[in-house]
Amino acid sequence: MEQNEIIRKKKGGRPKKAIKKDQLLPVKCDREERKKIETRAKSVNLTVSQYMREISLNGHIDRREIVFPKEVLQLAGTLNHLAANLNQIAKKRNGIEELNALERATLQIQSRDLKRLAEDIKNYLK
């Protein structure tokens, strides 16, 4: 007896939303009003649709954007850079290959940079 099993491939892409927004609500306005609405939506980093929903349901837009100081952004960038380098070294080290002299020296430099970064963070938070 043959088994007729249908194997379904998992589809990639974005997961389904719990609440699907599929209702269209047209709004009539003139060209100037449209430009104002689009400008205001852009100023709070929302789409026009999101902006119209927020303003009509809540009466206001509550968007407090956290702006990090330049120093914190620089520290985060340095930390990401160091993490990527250390990850590459760890991947090679966990494999069969041994680290050569240049890679060991790079690892020591990265280690010092990481310690310096930790000190910078401590000093910034004081």
All heavy atoms as an XYZ file, in Angstrom:
1026
protein
N       0.839     -1.174      0.000
C       0.000      0.000      0.000
C       0.891      1.247      0.000
O       1.828      1.334      0.765
C      -0.876     -0.038      1.249
C      -1.939      1.012      1.219
S      -2.846      1.096      2.749
C      -4.184      0.020      2.433
N       0.575      2.138     -0.880
C       1.349      3.368     -0.982
C       0.830      4.412     -0.015
O      -0.363      4.542      0.191
C       1.202      3.940     -2.404
C       2.377      3.667     -3.279
C       2.176      4.332     -4.625
O       2.080      5.555     -4.678
O       2.114      3.585     -5.604
N       1.767      5.121      0.565
C       1.367      6.220      1.439
C       1.478      7.512      0.649
O       2.522      7.819      0.100
C       2.257      6.299      2.669
C       2.037      5.159      3.620
C       2.926      5.326      4.847
O       3.847      6.110      4.841
N       2.624      4.575      5.879
N       0.378      8.183      0.576
C       0.366      9.460     -0.129
C       0.469     10.587      0.891
O      -0.530     11.118      1.353
C      -0.912      9.624     -0.958
C      -0.958      8.647     -2.100
O       0.093      8.251     -2.595
N      -2.147      8.264     -2.514
N       1.676     10.860      1.245
C       1.896     11.944      2.207
C       2.307     13.195      1.460
O       3.166     13.139      0.584
C       2.989     11.581      3.207
C       2.583     10.515      4.176
C       3.673     10.269      5.201
O       4.478     11.182      5.443
O       3.709      9.167      5.747
N       1.681     14.249      1.814
C       2.049     15.530      1.224
C       2.999     16.218      2.202
O       2.639     16.506      3.335
C       0.811     16.409      0.982
C      -0.124     15.729      0.000
C       1.237     17.780      0.481
C      -1.436     16.463     -0.197
N       4.201     16.409      1.753
C       5.186     17.084      2.588
C       5.114     18.568      2.271
O       5.357     18.987      1.146
C       6.607     16.550      2.341
C       6.640     15.057      2.664
C       7.618     17.317      3.154
C       7.928     14.383      2.294
N       4.747     19.329      3.273
C       4.637     20.765      3.081
C       5.937     21.435      3.473
O       6.455     21.219      4.560
C       3.500     21.331      3.911
C       2.170     20.857      3.417
C       1.068     21.561      4.109
N      -0.197     21.035      3.594
C      -1.361     21.337      4.081
N      -1.462     22.147      5.098
N      -2.445     20.833      3.556
N       6.417     22.203      2.568
C       7.641     22.947      2.811
C       7.313     24.161      3.658
O       6.299     24.818      3.461
C       8.202     23.424      1.469
C       9.618     23.076      1.219
C       9.995     23.527     -0.156
C      11.419     23.963     -0.159
N      11.867     24.368     -1.464
N       8.168     24.442      4.607
C       7.955     25.639      5.397
C       8.248     26.850      4.537
O       9.275     26.927      3.877
C       8.865     25.655      6.620
C       8.464     24.673      7.678
C       9.295     24.846      8.917
C       8.850     23.883      9.975
N       9.619     24.021     11.197
N       7.315     27.747      4.548
C       7.524     28.963      3.776
C       8.318     29.943      4.625
O       8.079     30.106      5.797
C       6.183     29.593      3.392
C       5.401     28.763      2.403
C       4.156     29.491      1.987
C       3.390     28.670      0.979
N       2.182     29.342      0.531
N       9.234     30.612      3.997
C      10.003     31.629      4.702
C       9.216     32.915      4.741
O       8.042     32.978      4.421
N       9.891     33.955      5.160
C       9.256     35.268      5.148
C       8.735     35.678      6.502
O       8.967     35.042      7.525
N       8.027     36.745      6.474
C       7.507     37.353      7.694
C       6.410     36.483      8.311
O       5.545     35.967      7.613
C       6.949     38.722      7.328
C       6.301     39.442      8.470
C       5.764     40.761      8.007
N       6.623     41.783      8.548
C       6.541     43.045      8.253
N       5.668     43.462      7.376
N       7.338     43.917      8.803
N       6.435     36.339      9.648
C       5.378     35.556     10.293
C       4.038     36.282     10.220
O       3.976     37.492     10.088
C       5.860     35.437     11.748
C       6.913     36.441     11.911
C       7.444     36.802     10.577
N       2.969     35.512     10.299
C       1.625     36.081     10.245
C       1.367     36.913     11.494
O       1.775     36.550     12.603
C       0.572     34.975     10.158
C       0.708     34.093      8.951
C       0.325     34.831      7.702
C       0.409     33.903      6.507
N       0.398     34.593      5.265
N       0.679     38.040     11.318
C       0.330     38.901     12.443
C      -0.893     38.343     13.157
O      -1.764     37.729     12.534
C       0.037     40.314     11.953
C       1.263     41.025     11.433
C       0.931     42.447     11.103
C       2.182     43.175     10.659
N       1.928     44.587     10.408
N      -0.962     38.581     14.464
C      -2.096     38.103     15.245
C      -3.375     38.811     14.801
O      -4.423     38.194     14.654
C      -1.849     38.340     16.729
N      -3.284     40.110     14.608
C      -4.438     40.881     14.155
C      -4.087     41.482     12.802
O      -3.196     42.318     12.694
C      -4.788     42.001     15.157
C      -5.126     41.400     16.516
C      -5.936     42.840     14.631
C      -5.319     42.424     17.606
N      -4.804     41.036     11.794
C      -4.534     41.494     10.443
C      -5.304     42.788     10.183
O      -6.503     42.866     10.421
C      -4.961     40.419      9.445
C      -4.565     40.703      8.038
C      -4.927     39.536      7.147
C      -4.529     39.837      5.716
N      -4.918     38.748      4.832
N      -4.598     43.788      9.715
C      -5.229     45.062      9.388
C      -5.573     45.032      7.900
O      -4.752     45.354      7.055
C      -4.302     46.221      9.725
C      -4.099     46.374     11.218
C      -3.238     47.566     11.526
C      -3.115     47.884     12.969
N      -2.849     46.864     13.884
N      -6.813     44.638      7.613
C      -7.211     44.488      6.222
C      -8.379     45.390      5.833
O      -8.918     45.282      4.744
C      -7.557     43.023      5.933
C      -8.712     42.519      6.777
O      -9.145     43.244      7.688
O      -9.176     41.396      6.525
N      -8.762     46.295      6.718
C      -9.873     47.188      6.429
C      -9.349     48.530      5.945
O      -8.508     49.154      6.589
C     -10.722     47.400      7.693
C     -11.349     46.123      8.218
C     -12.310     45.531      7.204
O     -13.213     46.215      6.730
N     -12.103     44.259      6.869
N      -9.842     48.961      4.818
C      -9.426     50.220      4.221
C     -10.435     51.305      4.591
O     -11.643     51.092      4.476
C      -9.345     50.065      2.704
C      -8.834     51.254      1.925
C      -7.378     51.544      2.305
C      -8.932     50.986      0.435
N      -9.941     52.452      5.026
C     -10.799     53.564      5.404
C     -10.342     54.801      4.638
O      -9.420     55.499      5.056
C     -10.704     53.806      6.918
C     -11.548     54.923      7.488
C     -13.028     54.594      7.352
C     -11.206     55.120      8.947
N     -10.965     55.058      3.493
C     -10.541     56.213      2.696
C     -10.886     57.528      3.392
O     -11.923     57.649      4.027
C     -11.328     56.085      1.398
C     -12.042     54.798      1.455
C     -12.016     54.310      2.849
N     -10.006     58.478      3.256
C     -10.216     59.806      3.842
C     -10.009     60.822      2.731
O      -8.999     60.801      2.038
C      -9.210     60.067      4.987
C      -9.365     61.471      5.528
C      -9.380     59.045      6.079
N     -10.971     61.715      2.569
C     -10.845     62.748      1.540
C     -10.196     63.982      2.143
O     -10.508     64.400      3.252
C     -12.225     63.115      0.988
C     -12.817     62.004      0.162
C     -13.552     62.594     -0.997
C     -14.119     61.460     -1.813
N     -13.900     61.613     -3.192
N      -9.245     64.516      1.403
C      -8.593     65.760      1.811
C      -8.024     66.419      0.563
O      -7.913     65.790     -0.488
C      -7.499     65.492      2.838
S      -6.203     64.403      2.270
N      -7.669     67.681      0.713
C      -7.063     68.337     -0.443
C      -5.557     68.118     -0.420
O      -5.010     67.498      0.489
C      -7.437     69.822     -0.495
C      -6.923     70.613      0.693
O      -5.895     70.221      1.265
O      -7.541     71.641      1.033
N      -4.877     68.618     -1.423
C      -3.449     68.379     -1.591
C      -2.629     68.940     -0.420
O      -1.702     68.293      0.059
C      -2.984     68.983     -2.914
C      -1.612     68.508     -3.320
C      -1.285     68.914     -4.728
N      -2.085     68.068     -5.619
C      -2.301     68.299     -6.888
N      -1.787     69.351     -7.473
N      -3.024     67.492     -7.625
N      -2.988     70.142      0.042
C      -2.256     70.764      1.159
C      -2.415     69.957      2.438
O      -1.453     69.745      3.176
C      -2.738     72.194      1.384
C      -2.251     73.178      0.346
C      -2.737     74.585      0.644
O      -2.914     74.921      1.834
O      -2.939     75.343     -0.314
N      -3.632     69.502      2.710
C      -3.876     68.701      3.910
C      -3.095     67.396      3.849
O      -2.522     66.951      4.843
C      -5.372     68.406      4.054
C      -6.201     69.626      4.387
C      -7.692     69.375      4.288
O      -8.114     68.475      3.505
O      -8.440     70.073      5.000
N      -3.064     66.796      2.676
C      -2.320     65.546      2.510
C      -0.845     65.756      2.805
O      -0.209     64.952      3.500
C      -2.509     65.002      1.102
C      -1.787     63.698      0.886
C      -1.904     63.216     -0.548
N      -1.188     61.978     -0.684
C      -1.713     60.859     -1.138
N      -2.978     60.829     -1.515
N      -0.992     59.772     -1.216
N      -0.274     66.835      2.273
C       1.145     67.134      2.513
C       1.407     67.346      3.999
O       2.411     66.872      4.534
C       1.598     68.361      1.709
C       1.728     68.100      0.233
C       2.888     67.176     -0.027
C       3.028     66.909     -1.511
N       3.921     65.810     -1.783
N       0.514     68.052      4.689
C       0.663     68.287      6.133
C       0.647     66.962      6.896
O       1.460     66.727      7.788
C      -0.446     69.196      6.660
C      -0.243     70.648      6.370
C      -1.370     71.462      6.994
C      -1.252     72.927      6.629
N      -2.357     73.717      7.186
N      -0.309     66.107      6.538
C      -0.427     64.815      7.215
C       0.824     63.975      6.979
O       1.385     63.390      7.917
C      -1.695     64.063      6.744
C      -2.943     64.791      7.232
C      -1.683     62.617      7.222
C      -4.237     64.302      6.605
N       1.279     63.925      5.733
C       2.480     63.144      5.417
C       3.706     63.696      6.136
O       4.527     62.925      6.648
C       2.712     63.138      3.903
C       1.711     62.295      3.152
C       1.813     62.436      1.640
O       2.478     63.381      1.145
O       1.216     61.589      0.940
N       3.819     65.025      6.207
C       4.957     65.648      6.893
C       4.935     65.340      8.381
O       5.960     65.003      8.971
C       4.942     67.176      6.663
O       4.968     67.429      5.268
C       6.125     67.839      7.326
N       3.762     65.448      8.976
C       3.651     65.159     10.417
C       3.922     63.691     10.714
O       4.561     63.357     11.714
C       2.272     65.559     10.926
C       2.098     67.054     10.973
C       0.730     67.437     11.451
N       0.567     68.889     11.419
C      -0.567     69.507     11.656
N      -1.663     68.811     11.931
N      -0.627     70.814     11.612
N       3.457     62.802      9.860
C       3.712     61.364     10.054
C       5.205     61.082      9.953
O       5.765     60.334     10.766
C       2.943     60.551      9.019
N       5.845     61.704      8.986
C       7.280     61.507      8.799
C       8.071     62.062      9.981
O       9.070     61.481     10.397
C       7.733     62.173      7.496
C       9.091     61.775      7.041
C       9.377     62.345      5.664
C      10.680     61.781      5.130
N      10.941     62.268      3.777
N       7.597     63.176     10.546
C       8.324     63.797     11.663
C       8.325     62.937     12.920
O       9.202     63.071     13.770
C       7.747     65.175     11.976
O       6.476     65.054     12.592
N       7.341     62.054     13.059
C       7.304     61.144     14.217
C       7.655     59.714     13.821
O       7.376     58.764     14.557
C       5.937     61.190     14.948
C       5.740     62.503     15.643
C       4.789     60.887     14.017
N       8.247     59.554     12.632
C       8.708     58.257     12.133
C       7.604     57.207     12.069
O       7.784     56.066     12.499
C       9.883     57.732     12.971
C      11.107     58.576     12.821
O      11.354     59.132     11.756
N      11.875     58.697     13.881
N       6.460     57.596     11.541
C       5.352     56.669     11.337
C       4.922     56.734      9.884
O       5.161     57.731      9.202
C       4.150     57.056     12.213
C       4.296     56.919     13.719
C       3.059     57.470     14.407
C       4.508     55.480     14.118
N       4.276     55.656      9.433
C       3.657     55.726      8.121
C       2.393     56.572      8.258
O       1.900     56.805      9.371
C       3.281     54.322      7.611
O       2.282     53.771      8.478
C       4.493     53.400      7.542
N       1.857     57.007      7.141
C       0.635     57.816      7.179
C      -0.484     57.012      7.824
O      -1.251     57.527      8.645
C       0.242     58.288      5.760
C      -1.119     58.965      5.774
C       1.290     59.240      5.213
N      -0.562     55.743      7.488
C      -1.602     54.880      8.046
C      -1.471     54.769      9.572
O      -2.450     54.905     10.307
C      -1.503     53.503      7.399
O      -2.535     52.669      7.845
N      -0.252     54.518     10.047
C      -0.027     54.422     11.493
C      -0.346     55.749     12.177
O      -0.955     55.782     13.250
C       1.417     54.039     11.784
C       1.774     52.639     11.388
C       3.276     52.394     11.453
O       4.072     53.295     11.189
N       3.650     51.171     11.784
N       0.082     56.838     11.562
C      -0.147     58.163     12.126
C      -1.646     58.444     12.249
O      -2.125     58.886     13.296
C       0.528     59.225     11.257
C       0.270     60.638     11.713
C       0.988     61.179     12.776
C      -0.686     61.430     11.087
C       0.746     62.468     13.200
C      -0.932     62.716     11.508
C      -0.216     63.233     12.566
O      -0.456     64.512     12.993
N      -2.387     58.189     11.185
C      -3.832     58.447     11.197
C      -4.532     57.588     12.249
O      -5.439     58.052     12.944
C      -4.427     58.177      9.811
C      -3.914     59.093      8.720
S      -4.440     60.784      8.903
C      -6.121     60.652      8.350
N      -4.123     56.325     12.378
C      -4.718     55.449     13.388
C      -4.449     55.975     14.787
O      -5.345     56.074     15.618
C      -4.135     54.037     13.242
C      -5.150     53.000     12.928
C      -4.663     51.573     12.976
N      -3.254     51.331     12.794
C      -2.660     51.140     11.621
N      -3.355     51.194     10.506
N      -1.382     50.900     11.551
N      -3.173     56.308     15.077
C      -2.796     56.790     16.407
C      -3.539     58.073     16.762
O      -4.077     58.201     17.857
C      -1.289     57.077     16.467
C      -0.426     55.865     16.577
C      -0.355     55.319     17.988
O      -0.392     56.116     18.950
O      -0.281     54.094     18.116
N      -3.564     59.023     15.844
C      -4.154     60.324     16.139
C      -5.670     60.215     16.285
O      -6.276     60.887     17.111
C      -3.741     61.374     15.074
C      -3.763     62.783     15.644
C      -4.606     61.354     13.864
C      -2.616     63.096     16.511
N      -6.294     59.322     15.501
C      -7.756     59.215     15.585
C      -8.207     58.393     16.793
O      -9.238     58.673     17.387
C      -8.330     58.634     14.302
O      -7.844     57.338     14.101
N      -7.435     57.382     17.174
C      -7.837     56.544     18.305
C      -7.426     57.129     19.648
O      -8.146     57.012     20.638
C      -7.253     55.136     18.156
C      -7.783     54.314     16.988
C      -7.019     53.010     16.864
C      -9.275     54.059     17.142
N      -6.266     57.768     19.710
C      -5.753     58.268     20.985
C      -5.826     59.781     21.129
O      -5.681     60.296     22.227
C      -4.296     57.836     21.168
C      -4.162     56.329     21.135
O      -5.058     55.610     21.550
N      -3.050     55.853     20.622
N      -5.978     60.468     20.026
C      -6.044     61.926     20.080
C      -4.678     62.586     20.103
O      -4.568     63.804     20.033
N      -3.623     61.794     20.231
C      -2.259     62.341     20.248
C      -1.278     61.225     19.872
O      -1.624     60.057     19.881
C      -1.909     62.912     21.622
C      -1.859     61.859     22.695
N      -2.992     61.341     23.281
C      -0.810     61.207     23.262
C      -2.641     60.423     24.179
N      -1.327     60.315     24.183
N      -0.055     61.649     19.585
C       1.007     60.695     19.274
C       1.964     60.688     20.450
O       2.521     61.713     20.816
C       1.778     61.105     17.994
C       0.836     61.220     16.800
C       2.914     60.144     17.709
C       0.274     59.926     16.310
N       2.126     59.536     21.056
C       3.044     59.417     22.190
C       4.295     58.696     21.722
O       4.407     57.489     21.848
C       2.374     58.657     23.335
C       3.228     58.662     24.595
O       4.089     59.542     24.727
O       3.027     57.772     25.437
N       5.194     59.434     21.142
C       6.439     58.861     20.627
C       7.607     59.589     21.256
O       8.002     60.659     20.827
C       6.529     59.001     19.106
C       5.501     58.237     18.354
C       5.856     56.784     18.350
N       4.800     56.045     17.668
C       4.813     54.774     17.488
N       5.795     54.057     17.914
N       3.819     54.176     16.883
N       8.153     59.007     22.273
C       9.357     59.567     22.880
C      10.535     58.766     22.368
O      10.712     57.612     22.737
C       9.284     59.475     24.394
C       8.175     60.317     24.952
C       8.209     60.285     26.472
N       6.983     60.890     26.938
C       6.095     60.289     27.714
N       6.311     59.072     28.123
N       5.003     60.907     28.077
N      11.289     59.378     21.522
C      12.440     58.682     20.961
C      13.634     58.878     21.871
O      13.924     59.987     22.313
C      12.745     59.205     19.564
C      11.661     58.826     18.584
C      12.148     58.858     17.171
O      13.368     58.738     16.951
O      11.305     59.007     16.292
N      14.310     57.794     22.140
C      15.504     57.853     22.969
C      16.682     58.171     22.062
O      16.966     57.429     21.129
C      15.730     56.512     23.689
C      14.538     56.208     24.594
C      17.023     56.538     24.475
C      14.564     54.824     25.176
N      17.320     59.269     22.343
C      18.481     59.661     21.562
C      19.706     59.448     22.456
O      19.833     60.059     23.507
C      18.383     61.131     21.114
C      19.616     61.528     20.341
C      17.132     61.341     20.286
N      20.563     58.560     22.028
C      21.749     58.264     22.800
C      22.819     59.317     22.525
O      22.949     59.792     21.397
C      22.296     56.878     22.460
C      21.402     55.763     22.895
C      20.669     55.030     21.977
C      21.281     55.437     24.236
C      19.847     54.008     22.374
C      20.462     54.416     24.644
C      19.739     53.700     23.710
N      23.596     59.643     23.538
C      24.700     60.574     23.324
C      25.715     59.993     22.335
O      25.814     58.775     22.169
C      25.337     60.715     24.705
C      24.312     60.244     25.666
C      23.454     59.270     24.935
N      26.450     60.876     21.693
C      27.416     60.472     20.669
C      28.440     59.484     21.238
O      28.825     58.530     20.572
C      28.124     61.715     20.132
C      29.062     61.431     18.981
C      29.610     62.704     18.388
C      30.732     63.221     19.274
N      31.476     64.323     18.677
N      28.852     59.701     22.471
C      29.851     58.828     23.088
C      29.340     57.401     23.217
O      30.066     56.442     22.985
C      30.256     59.347     24.483
C      30.944     60.684     24.474
C      29.990     61.872     24.452
O      28.761     61.663     24.580
O      30.469     63.001     24.293
N      28.074     57.249     23.596
C      27.488     55.917     23.762
C      27.405     55.214     22.410
O      27.697     54.022     22.297
C      26.093     56.007     24.421
C      25.400     54.659     24.435
C      26.205     56.548     25.838
N      27.035     55.953     21.363
C      26.967     55.355     20.028
C      28.347     54.922     19.552
O      28.498     53.871     18.928
C      26.338     56.342     19.043
C      24.871     56.678     19.303
C      24.398     57.764     18.342
C      23.991     55.453     19.194
N      29.381     55.723     19.865
C      30.741     55.353     19.491
C      31.191     54.102     20.247
O      31.815     53.207     19.666
C      31.707     56.504     19.764
C      31.575     57.646     18.793
C      32.444     58.833     19.172
O      32.826     58.998     20.324
N      32.740     59.669     18.182
N      30.866     54.034     21.526
C      31.224     52.848     22.315
C      30.521     51.603     21.775
O      31.123     50.537     21.680
C      30.858     53.059     23.784
C      31.681     54.091     24.547
C      31.105     54.307     25.942
C      33.135     53.680     24.625
N      29.271     51.753     21.405
C      28.528     50.616     20.861
C      29.137     50.154     19.533
O      29.259     48.953     19.281
C      27.058     50.991     20.659
N      29.542     51.095     18.700
C      30.175     50.736     17.429
C      31.483     50.009     17.642
O      31.771     49.003     16.977
N      32.292     50.511     18.576
C      33.572     49.861     18.885
C      33.338     48.459     19.435
O      34.032     47.509     19.065
C      34.364     50.702     19.908
O      34.537     52.009     19.389
C      35.712     50.078     20.207
N      32.360     48.329     20.298
C      32.044     47.028     20.884
C      31.590     46.040     19.807
O      32.010     44.878     19.807
C      30.964     47.187     21.943
C      30.674     45.992     22.824
C      31.925     45.546     23.558
C      29.585     46.315     23.816
N      30.772     46.481     18.873
C      30.340     45.606     17.770
C      31.523     45.159     16.922
O      31.613     44.005     16.514
C      29.314     46.319     16.892
C      27.958     46.389     17.544
O      27.623     45.584     18.385
N      27.173     47.371     17.152
N      32.440     46.085     16.656
C      33.623     45.768     15.864
C      34.483     44.723     16.571
O      34.918     43.730     15.977
C      34.423     47.044     15.611
C      35.684     46.837     14.835
N      35.684     46.559     13.490
C      36.981     46.848     15.227
C      36.934     46.421     13.083
N      37.736     46.585     14.120
N      34.719     44.940     17.863
C      35.530     44.001     18.644
C      34.854     42.630     18.719
O      35.510     41.594     18.617
C      35.776     44.543     20.048
C      36.687     45.753     20.150
C      36.679     46.310     21.562
C      38.097     45.390     19.739
N      33.546     42.644     18.904
C      32.820     41.377     19.012
C      32.927     40.572     17.711
O      33.107     39.352     17.747
C      31.354     41.647     19.341
N      32.838     41.251     16.581
C      32.945     40.557     15.299
C      34.330     39.938     15.134
O      34.468     38.784     14.702
C      32.651     41.519     14.147
N      35.364     40.691     15.487
C      36.726     40.169     15.373
C      36.954     38.981     16.307
O      37.539     37.973     15.913
C      37.749     41.264     15.670
C      37.818     42.301     14.569
O      37.350     42.074     13.469
N      38.390     43.442     14.873
N      36.506     39.106     17.546
C      36.683     38.015     18.502
C      35.899     36.774     18.072
O      36.361     35.644     18.256
C      36.256     38.454     19.900
C      37.180     39.463     20.571
C      36.585     39.946     21.880
C      38.563     38.874     20.806
N      34.740     36.975     17.469
C      33.942     35.858     16.993
C      34.670     35.102     15.883
O      34.667     33.862     15.846
C      32.585     36.355     16.501
C      31.637     35.221     16.212
O      31.633     34.213     16.893
N      30.838     35.387     15.183
N      35.317     35.824     14.994
C      36.068     35.175     13.912
C      37.236     34.365     14.474
O      37.494     33.241     14.041
C      36.590     36.229     12.934
C      35.510     36.862     12.097
C      36.029     38.030     11.275
O      37.180     38.410     11.378
N      35.148     38.598     10.466
N      37.920     34.942     15.453
C      39.059     34.240     16.054
C      38.579     32.997     16.811
O      39.171     31.922     16.699
C      39.848     35.188     16.980
C      40.530     36.274     16.136
C      40.882     34.428     17.791
C      41.125     37.408     16.939
N      37.476     33.145     17.549
C      36.951     32.004     18.306
C      36.499     30.889     17.371
O      36.716     29.707     17.656
C      35.790     32.461     19.185
N      35.902     31.255     16.251
C      35.452     30.248     15.289
C      36.639     29.445     14.756
O      36.585     28.220     14.669
C      34.714     30.928     14.134
C      34.151     29.960     13.122
C      33.383     30.680     12.044
C      32.854     29.693     11.025
N      32.157     30.366      9.934
N      37.706     30.148     14.444
C      38.888     29.458     13.937
C      39.513     28.605     15.043
O      39.919     27.476     14.824
C      39.911     30.474     13.426
C      41.102     29.815     12.777
C      41.971     30.809     12.080
C      43.083     30.090     11.356
N      43.944     31.003     10.628
N      39.561     29.145     16.244
C      40.179     28.447     17.374
C      39.391     27.195     17.748
O      39.961     26.172     18.119
C      40.275     29.392     18.581
C      40.908     28.799     19.790
C      42.390     28.488     19.529
N      42.988     27.879     20.686
C      43.364     26.605     20.743
N      43.198     25.824     19.712
N      43.897     26.115     21.826
N      38.084     27.249     17.658
C      37.247     26.093     18.001
C      37.278     25.018     16.919
O      36.840     23.906     17.142
C      35.807     26.534     18.254
C      35.679     27.292     19.550
O      36.461     27.103     20.475
N      34.704     28.177     19.628
N      37.783     25.379     15.758
C      37.926     24.402     14.679
C      39.223     23.636     14.844
O      39.831     23.573     15.915
N      39.678     23.058     13.762
C      40.887     22.253     13.784
C      42.141     23.119     13.749
O      43.168     22.777     14.307
C      40.873     21.261     12.593
C      39.688     20.309     12.743
C      42.165     20.490     12.486
C      39.460     19.433     11.538
N      42.028     24.268     13.113
C      43.195     25.107     12.897
C      43.690     25.750     14.199
O      42.921     26.033     15.102
C      42.865     26.228     11.911
C      42.461     25.737     10.541
C      42.126     26.903      9.631
O      42.946     27.826      9.548
O      41.043     26.870      9.040
N      44.979     25.957     14.260
C      45.592     26.677     15.375
C      45.777     28.133     14.973
O      45.841     28.455     13.787
C      46.957     26.072     15.717
C      46.880     24.706     16.356
C      46.290     24.768     17.755
O      46.585     25.722     18.498
O      45.516     23.859     18.084
N      45.879     28.988     15.951
C      46.118     30.401     15.671
C      47.594     30.607     15.335
O      48.469     30.089     16.022
C      45.756     31.263     16.878
C      44.292     31.256     17.309
C      44.125     32.082     18.573
C      43.410     31.781     16.215
N      47.849     31.396     14.305
C      49.240     31.713     13.994
C      49.672     32.918     14.833
O      48.884     33.485     15.595
C      49.431     31.946     12.489
C      48.621     33.113     11.976
O      48.381     34.089     12.680
N      48.188     33.022     10.727
N      50.919     33.324     14.710
C      51.461     34.403     15.535
C      50.718     35.714     15.318
O      50.434     36.443     16.281
C      52.949     34.589     15.235
N      50.376     36.017     14.091
C      49.663     37.253     13.791
C      48.283     37.258     14.444
O      47.853     38.260     15.019
C      49.531     37.438     12.276
C      48.757     38.667     11.809
C      49.453     39.950     12.277
C      48.602     38.661     10.305
N      47.596     36.137     14.380
C      46.265     36.042     14.986
C      46.330     36.127     16.505
O      45.473     36.727     17.137
C      45.587     34.752     14.534
C      45.207     34.786     13.066
C      44.824     33.436     12.502
O      45.296     32.404     13.032
O      44.058     33.428     11.531
N      47.369     35.529     17.107
C      47.534     35.645     18.561
C      47.793     37.103     18.957
O      47.258     37.588     19.944
C      48.672     34.739     19.040
C      48.266     33.279     19.142
C      49.280     32.456     19.921
N      50.603     32.448     19.310
C      51.001     31.604     18.373
N      50.176     30.692     17.928
N      52.222     31.662     17.889
N      48.615     37.797     18.170
C      48.894     39.210     18.446
C      47.617     40.041     18.293
O      47.341     40.925     19.119
C      49.981     39.725     17.507
N      46.836     39.739     17.264
C      45.560     40.443     17.058
C      44.626     40.199     18.224
O      43.951     41.115     18.693
C      44.900     39.971     15.745
O      45.802     40.190     14.665
C      43.612     40.710     15.482
N      44.602     38.976     18.723
C      43.763     38.642     19.866
C      44.175     39.437     21.098
O      43.332     39.931     21.845
C      43.831     37.138     20.139
C      42.945     36.597     21.255
C      41.493     36.931     20.985
C      43.126     35.107     21.398
N      45.486     39.583     21.326
C      45.958     40.364     22.466
C      45.564     41.830     22.327
O      45.149     42.464     23.291
C      47.471     40.236     22.616
C      47.906     38.874     23.125
C      49.420     38.729     23.186
O      50.140     39.477     22.532
N      49.889     37.763     23.957
N      45.692     42.364     21.124
C      45.301     43.764     20.889
C      43.804     43.938     21.117
O      43.371     44.900     21.769
C      45.691     44.193     19.456
C      47.202     44.270     19.325
C      45.063     45.534     19.090
C      47.701     44.433     17.899
N      43.018     42.995     20.607
C      41.566     43.063     20.795
C      41.209     42.986     22.273
O      40.308     43.682     22.747
C      40.870     41.929     20.032
C      41.016     41.982     18.538
C      40.241     43.121     17.914
O      39.183     43.472     18.384
N      40.785     43.696     16.857
N      41.929     42.160     23.004
C      41.692     42.021     24.439
C      41.968     43.340     25.157
O      41.188     43.777     26.004
C      42.564     40.905     25.000
O      42.386     40.794     26.374
N      43.096     43.989     24.814
C      43.410     45.293     25.415
C      42.356     46.335     25.055
O      41.936     47.119     25.899
C      44.787     45.774     24.974
C      45.907     45.253     25.860
C      47.191     45.838     25.394
N      47.430     45.200     24.089
C      48.582     45.138     23.469
N      49.621     45.721     23.952
N      48.706     44.517     22.321
N      41.919     46.330     23.780
C      40.892     47.280     23.355
C      39.593     47.066     24.117
O      38.913     48.021     24.498
C      40.631     47.156     21.853
C      41.760     47.711     21.011
O      42.636     48.420     21.567
O      41.767     47.445     19.788
N      39.256     45.813     24.349
C      38.038     45.490     25.079
C      38.124     45.970     26.528
O      37.168     46.532     27.066
C      37.784     43.984     25.016
C      36.416     43.491     25.423
C      35.327     44.188     24.639
C      36.315     41.991     25.227
N      39.282     45.777     27.156
C      39.470     46.263     28.530
C      39.391     47.781     28.577
O      38.794     48.356     29.495
C      40.812     45.782     29.077
C      40.824     44.298     29.390
C      42.183     43.831     29.855
C      42.183     42.328     30.053
N      43.509     41.802     30.373
N      39.981     48.446     27.577
C      39.940     49.909     27.521
C      38.493     50.387     27.332
O      38.055     51.353     27.944
C      40.813     50.416     26.374
C      41.103     51.896     26.448
C      42.096     52.372     25.394
N      43.248     51.497     25.234
C      43.616     50.939     24.087
N      42.955     51.163     22.988
N      44.682     50.155     24.033
N      37.755     49.672     26.509
C      36.357     50.015     26.284
C      35.548     49.867     27.568
O      34.719     50.716     27.895
C      35.770     49.138     25.187
C      34.313     49.398     24.828
C      34.138     50.802     24.273
C      33.821     48.374     23.814
N      35.809     48.803     28.312
C      35.120     48.601     29.591
C      35.429     49.751     30.553
O      34.539     50.242     31.255
C      35.519     47.265     30.202
N      36.677     50.199     30.575
C      37.050     51.336     31.425
C      36.341     52.612     30.974
O      35.864     53.385     31.802
C      38.568     51.553     31.411
C      39.336     50.590     32.299
C      38.923     50.714     33.756
O      38.797     51.844     34.262
O      38.721     49.653     34.386
N      36.273     52.821     29.661
C      35.559     54.006     29.132
C      34.116     53.998     29.547
O      33.547     55.046     29.908
C      35.670     54.054     27.611
C      37.059     54.386     27.115
O      37.906     54.828     27.941
O      37.326     54.200     25.904
N      33.493     52.831     29.499
C      32.072     52.730     29.894
C      31.927     53.045     31.377
O      31.029     53.785     31.779
C      31.522     51.328     29.552
C      31.432     51.169     28.028
C      30.165     51.096     30.204
C      31.116     49.765     27.564
N      32.824     52.493     32.199
C      32.760     52.766     33.647
C      32.929     54.260     33.914
O      32.201     54.849     34.725
C      33.857     51.999     34.397
C      33.576     50.540     34.549
C      34.716     49.864     35.291
C      34.605     48.363     35.274
N      35.756     47.730     35.893
N      33.882     54.874     33.230
C      34.122     56.304     33.435
C      32.944     57.143     32.944
O      32.620     58.175     33.538
C      35.408     56.746     32.729
C      36.639     56.163     33.375
O      36.638     55.815     34.553
N      37.686     56.008     32.598
N      32.303     56.719     31.866
C      31.159     57.464     31.337
C      29.988     57.414     32.301
O      29.256     58.386     32.461
C      30.754     56.912     29.976
C      29.584     57.641     29.378
C      29.782     58.859     28.736
C      28.294     57.136     29.470
C      28.711     59.554     28.210
C      27.217     57.821     28.939
C      27.432     59.030     28.317
O      26.369     59.728     27.789
N      29.812     56.251     32.943
C      28.658     56.087     33.840
C      28.851     56.729     35.208
O      27.913     56.815     35.977
C      28.354     54.590     33.995
C      27.876     53.898     32.719
C      27.726     52.404     32.974
C      26.593     54.496     32.211
N      30.062     57.188     35.509
C      30.294     57.835     36.814
C      29.749     59.230     36.848
O      29.562     59.927     35.962
C      31.789     57.864     37.127
C      32.298     56.498     37.525
C      33.755     56.572     37.905
C      34.254     55.189     38.286
N      35.651     55.174     38.610
